[in-house]
Amino acid sequence: MNAIEYAQKVSDLFAVPTTAMRVKKLIDGDLADAKNIAGIINQDSGLAAHLLKVANSAIYRFPRKIDTIQKAIQVIGTTAAYDYALIFGISNAFSSGQDQLIDLDKFWEQSVTCAILAKHFSEVFGCRDADRIFTSGLLHNIGELVVMRVSPHLASDCNRFDKAKIPRDCQFEVLGFTFAEVSASLSQQWMLPDSIVSTIAMQHHDDTFADSIDVQIIQLAYELSIINTYPTLFNLKTHLEPFLYQGLTLEMKDVEESLDAANFQVEQILHLFNPDVFKAA
């Protein structure tokens, strides 16, 4: 099978999270006040409970306890409400039994790290829609879950990378294509904007600086998310091509500071949506 066939095989099983899409429709239609969004989220009790945890967490440091969804949205913002709805919806699309052959904790750490970094760099460079690039980062590797559902042992083989073989090369060796291609194909099946689909599809660099700022950002965020998620295998010095950040007029100290800032947010999000991710061994 090719990447498109993998996406077609699961597109009916993995629908775009309904609540997230309803929130996005309000945002796109300029109806995204806290009351309207709260009306949608209150219909999803699981998401509502998690958003209250988010609003009361150390991420936002609000001085008083937040006990309503409307107030939570006023604290975290309407676009953040969509981001969390998307994370929550996608994470619940996969049963706990699917972590037998791939490490779902690592999958989510990489996905959330890429999303947070993509949004951070988008804001640094004044991109018009940082939330769109956040979504591209969050969905950049969902192809791994698709392959896991269809061909679990091949998905497991794709994770046999090491210091000498980076993940994308391992995926291509096993499948003949990368998870990025499947991710882009599924995003297209979901009828997400072409800007998201194309950014996801081009997340792997070809040893040259990309033309689009969105792609430049997602390529840097992807590489950093791999290095950050698998620190025993990869590091900034040997696995991050300098042109990826120098082309954005960044220095290594800027990259390191961005990673430090992102790590706090990533850990908080993963704790909120899966408390066992960072449990003690």
N, C-alpha and C positions, 0 to 999 in steps of 0.2 A: 504493500500500500504506500501511496505517497502522502504528503502532509495534508492535502485537501481531503483525501479520502478518510484519513483519521478524523479530521474535524467534522466531516459529514456524518460519520458513524455515531458521534456522540452529541451532535448539536441539539437533538431533541431531548436528550437526557440532562444536559447541562444548560438550562435556560439562564439568561441574564437575571440576576436576582430581582424579583418583581418590585419589592419595596424600594430598592435603590433606583430602579428605572422610573418609578412614580415620583420620587423626590427629584430626580434629574429633570423630568418633564416640567415640574414646577419652576425649577431654577432657570431652565431655558426659556420658559414662558413669562419670566419676570414676576412670578407669583410666589417667590420663595421667602415669605416671611415665616417667623418662628411658629406662629399659630397654625398655618396651613401645613407646614412640614410635620409638626407635632401630631396633627390629625391623622396623617398617613402612618407615622412611625408607631403611634399608640395601637395600631391594629396588628402590629407584630410584637408580641409580648417579649420574645427573646431579644430582639434588637433593642427594644425600649429599655430593658434591664441593663444591657451592655452600655447603651449610651449614657445612662445615669452613672454607671461605674466610670466611664470615660470622663464625664464632666466633673465628677468628684475626685478624680485621680490627681497625682502630683504633676501631670502634664499641664494642667490649667491653674492649679493652686488657688481656686476660688475660696474666699474667706469664710463663706457660710455653706451649710449643707444644701445641695440642690436636690429637690424631691419631685420635680415635674419635668416632663420631656420638653415643654415649651421653654422653661428656664434653662434647661441643659443646652438647647439649641442656641439660645441667646448667648450662652457662655462660649460654646465651641465654634459657633458660626454655621451658616447654612451649608457651605460647601464641605466643611468637615463632616457634617451630618451625612452627606452623600458618600464621602470617602469611607466612613465607618460602616455605613449600610452596605456598601459594595464588599468590603472585607468580610463582614459578618455573613452576608448572603453566600458568597463563594465558598467560604470555609465550611458552611453547613451543607454544601452540595456534595461533600465527600464524607463517607462514613469512616469511623475510626478503624475499621478493619482493613482499610487500604494502605496502612503504613507497614505492612509486612515486608514489602520488597523495596520501598523507598522511604526515606526519612522525611516525613511530613513536617516535622519541626524545622528541619533545615530548609525545606521548600518554602515555608512561610517566612522564615527569617530572611532568606534571599529576596523573596517577592516584596516584603514590606520595606526592607532596606533599600532596594532599588527604587521603590515608589517615593519614599521619604527623601532620598538623595535627588531624585529627578525633580521633585517639587522644589526642594531647596535651591538647586542650581537654576531652575526656571525663574524663581523669585530674584535671585542674585543678578541675573541677566535681563530682568524686566520683561520676560515673556508674557504675552497677553493672557494666556490661559494656562496657568501653572497646574490647575486641577486636571486639565486634560492630560498633561504630561505625567501627573501623578497616576492617573488611571492606566496610561501606557506602561508605566513601571510596575504597577500592581499586577497587571495581566501579562507581563512580558514572558513569563515562564509557565503559564497555565497549560501549555502544550505538554508539559511533563505529566500532568494529571490525566490528560486525554490519552496519552500513550499508556499510562499506567492502567487505565480502565480497559483499553482494547488489547494491549500486549504487555501484561505485567512483567514478564521475564525480560523482555527487551528494555523496558523502562529501568529495570534493575541493572541490566548490563550497561546502560548509558551512564550509570553512576559509578562505574569503575574507573574513574579518572584518577590521576595522581599528579605528583609534582611535574612530571615530564609531559603529561597529556591533559590539556585543559578540557573543561566540560563540552564545549561546542565541537571539538575535534572528536571526542569520544562518541557524542551523539551521531555525528556524521558517519563515523566508522560503523556504528551499529545499525543505523536506520537509513543512511543515504541522504539525510537531511537533518536539520536541527529542530529542537523544541520551539525555537522562535518562529519557524515557518508554520508549525501547527498552531501556535498561539495566534498568529496573524490570521490564519485561515478560519479559526473558530471565531475570532473577533468579527471577521467579515460575515460569517454565518449569522452572528448575532445582530448584524446590521449596525454595528458601531461606526462612528464617523471614520471616513477614509484617513483622516489625519492620525487617528489612533492606530488604525490597521497598518499604515505604512511605517509609522515610527516603530512599532513592535517588530515588523518584518525586517527592519534595517538595523536592529540593535547590535549586530556583530560587525565590527569594523574590518576593513580590508587593507589595513596598514596605511590608510590615507585618511585625512581629515574630511569629514562629511560636509556637504554643502548646507544642509538645513540645521538650524540651531536646535530644533527639537531632537534630531537624530544625534547631533554632537552630544547633547546632554544625556540622552538615554544610553548611548554607547559608553560614556564615562560612568554613569550610574550603574550600569550592568556590570562592568569590570570591577568596580569598587564593591558591589554587592557580593560577587563571587569571592573576592579577596577577604572581605569581612566575615562571610559565612563559613569559610574554610581556611582559617588562619594557620592551621598546621601544614597546609599544602601550598598556600599562595601568600605572597607578601607584596607590598607596594613597590619595593626596590626592584624585584626581579620579574614581576608579572604585570605591572602597569606601564603600558607604552607612554612615554613622555608626551607624544603629540596629542594624546587624548585630553590632557589638561592644559598643556602649553598653547594649543590651538585656541583655547578659550581664555587665554591670557591669565591662567591660574598658575600659581607656584605650588610646589609640593606641600608647603606649610598650609596653604589654603585647602588643599585636599585633606590633609590630616585634621584640620580644624572642622571641616565639614563632616568628616566621619565621626569625630567625637560628638558633635552636636546631634547627628542623626542617630547614633547608638542609643542615646537616652530615650528618644521618642520611640525607636523600634522596640526596645525592651519593654517600655510601658504599654505599647499597643499589644505586643505578644502576650504579656502578662494578663492584660484585660480580656483578651479573646481566647487565651489558652494558658491558664495559670501553671501548667506543668512544663511549659517550654523551657524555662530556666530553673527548674527545680534542682536542688542539690543532688549530686550523684550518691 
